[in-house]
């Protein structure tokens, strides 16, 4: 993508900021329902946790500035199957975000237009933002900017009106609420469950990492800072002001539209209407965030052959429209299956999002241990990593332990597994498709054997033989087509142990039978002693993979990678290098998607 088409600070912050800042519409009521008068404290703790994640995301994405978020972090530090797990969880999180946000937006709109058919309107909203994303990320960013600025302006007006209201009416509600008994009995348990529920208020923070390649250089860390400031100020402040204005039972009664209710009390119906309009817009902005984020993620995993190449087709705007259409259809199907009761998706939303955050911390830890030489603009301390991981694990445990108020509703973990298991099974099939195709061939031949004996010397024998032969040949052709994709490893003269690690990784994670091991030399340089003999040893150790050793005189860099990619018809993301050091003249993102392997 050309530089002028990339997103600046305001556009990038708006796209992911609409998602995370929309949490103010529901997280205050959610936190108060668990933590009561201490809700603003739990939200401040969440802000502290999010502060540590700024460094964590900054280090990982600074070192590996490629689309994919947690998937990209784990792909370059551990196995492809582990990275696929992160992709699976991120996809579920985005799907739940899109459906919940669109449906909640239409519920707010329903207060203004009572005859609005919510399900049909929700599908319409999903279709509109799918179309915007297909039209191109820069066009959709303009919409996001408008929504984001309007939302922040509305929140400033609301806070100002509440402060004026308190000056005029006093803080009797705050005193009464402060002395009110807690739902969970002890302050510690109230804060624990309040914190677990409040962590949902930072959903969207991970979105910026999923479209980092569409951002201008240096913009990504600014988006993290801006999102942190918005959440750290708005969420605790609104929760505190809410318990100053309303009794806690009344807050719980109006939890679905708490801010509109507070606006009506503090300034009148005009502010309630503006807040309702704002809620519709910013929740729709969260839908846009889901489409933009999932487009970057699914394009990346499709490039890595986890999904079929069919989805890589782009339109004139450079959008992977088939991926966007697929995500739209999945979201609509979830909406129709749940019949609009999107509270059923709350467990998917919460646990998948928190699991992605935990995996990102783990990705950072692995990056420190396995990619020490890789340059990065900032580093998170080990104490911050341990604190962040512990906080997210506590939030996951808290959400698993939370019992729904409605006894007919399933627990979070049950709903999460209902969606997580089928998605995981699809990824398992895609990652092991050649082995499954071989198994299917053997299975067909096994079941055909007794049928062949039964049909010997009959009119069915020849047609049956032909049918089995055609099916087996077709499946074998698919296996050869999948495994025919060639891979490349650039070596500076790695020892046989490192080269063996490369071969083991490729055998265990990629479907291929061919690899080029390439050493790029400068004029006058010679091949490292024993390199060719070591490669010959590996060729005998891995008979299922054909190893081709290539020496060339050239300058290693982005131009050479592009040239070889076109010449050999091998995408850059099927090329591997060892972790570059501080003296390496290029950043990893300049290499066009080349992956790290040792």
C-alpha positions, 0 to 999 in steps of 0.5 A: 500500500502506498504511503499516502494511503496509510492511516494517520494518528486520528484515523487509526485512533478513531477506528479502534477508539470507537470500539474501546470508548463505546464501553463507557455506555455499558461498563459503568452499569456493569461494574456497579452491578458487581462492585457497587459503590467501589465500581470506579475503583475497579475501573481504575485498576483496569486502567492500571492493567491497560497501562502495562499492556501499552508497553507489551503491545508496543514491544511486540508490534514494534518488533513485528509490525505486521497485521495479525495481533496475537496471531502474528506474535505467536507465529514468529515465536512458537508453532503455527498451531498455537498461533492459529489458536490465537487467530481463532479466539480473535475471530470469535471476539470480533464476531461477538463484538460486531453482533453485540454492538450492532444489536445494542445500537439498534436497541438504543435507536429503538428508544427513539423509533419504537416501531423499528424492527431490531433484527432487520435493522441489525442486519442492515447495520452489518451490511452497511459497514461491510460495504464501507470496509469493502470500499476501502479502509481510508473511506471507512476511516473518515466515517470512524473519525466523525463518530469518534469526535462526536462521541468524545464531545457528547461525553464532555457535555454529559460530564459537564452537565452532571457536575453542574447538577451536583453543584445545584443538588448536592451529593446526598446520593453518593453518601447513601450509596457509600453506606449501602451493603454490598451484593457480595458481602465483602469489599474484596469480593466485590472488587474482584468480581467488579474487576473481572466484569470491568475488563470488558471495558478495554475490549478493542485495545487489541484492534490496532495491532490487527491493522498496523500495516495500514498505519503510517510509521510511528502511529501505532504507539500513539493509538495505544496511548490515546486509547488508554487516556480515553478509557482511563478518564471516561470509564472511572469518572462516569461510574463515580458520577453515576453513583453521585446522581442515582441510587444504586438500585436505580442504576441497575434498573436503567443499566441498558441505557444508563447514560441516557437516563443520567442525561435526562436527569441532569439536563433534560430530554434533549441530552438524553436524545443526543446520548442515544444518538451518540450511542447508536453512532459509536456502537456502529463505530465498534462494528466498523472496528470489527470489520477492519480488524478481522479483515487484516487478521483473516487476510494474514492467516489466509496468506499463511494457508490456514484458510483457502486462497479463494479469500485473497481476491481483492477489489480495485480499492485493495480490500479483500472483499471475500473475507469481509463478505464471509465475516458478514455472513457469519455475523448474520448467522450468529444473530439469527441463531440467537434470535437477537438475544445477543446476551447469549454471546456475552460469554464468547465475547468476554472469554475470547477477548481476555484469552487473546490478551493473555496470549499476547502477554505470552507472545511477548514473553516468548519474544524476549526468550527466543528473539532477543536479537530482534530490534524493538523500539521499547521493552516491557519489563518482566514484572509488567508481563507477570502483573498483566498476565496475572490480572487477565487470568484473574479476570478470566477466572472471575468471568467463569465463576460469575453466575447469570442472574437469569437461571435459564441462561447458560454460564459464560464458559458453556456458551464460549465452548459452544462456539470455540470448539467448532471454530477450533475443529475447522482450524485443526482440519485446515492445519492437518488437511494433507494427513486427513486427505491421506487418511480418507484415501486409505479409508476408501480403499479399506471399505472398497476391499470387501465390496471389490471381492463381492463384485468380482466377475460382476457388471459392477466390478469395473465401474466400482474400480473406476470410481475408486480410482477417480476419487483417489486420484482427485484426493492425491492431486489435492495433496500434491497441489497443497504440498507443491508450494515451495518455501525458502530459508535465507541463511548466513551460514547457520550451523547444522543444529540451526538448520535442523531446527528450520527443517523440523519447524517446516515439516511440523508446521507447513504443507510442503515437499520442497524448500530452497536454502539460500545463502546471499554473498557479497562480491568476494565472499565465500560460502561458510565451511561445511554449509553445503555438506551440512545441507546434504546431511539434512537432505538425507535426514528429511527424505520427504522434503526436497532441499535445494541449496542456492548460492548467489552474489547479491545484496540481501534486502527488500528488493532481492526478496521481491525479485526472488518472490516474483522469479520463483513464484513464492510469496514473501510470507513463505520465506524465512530468516533468522532473527536479525540483530541491531546492525541489520539495515532493514526493519522486519516489516520492510521485508514484505512479510518474511517470517522469523524461524530461529 
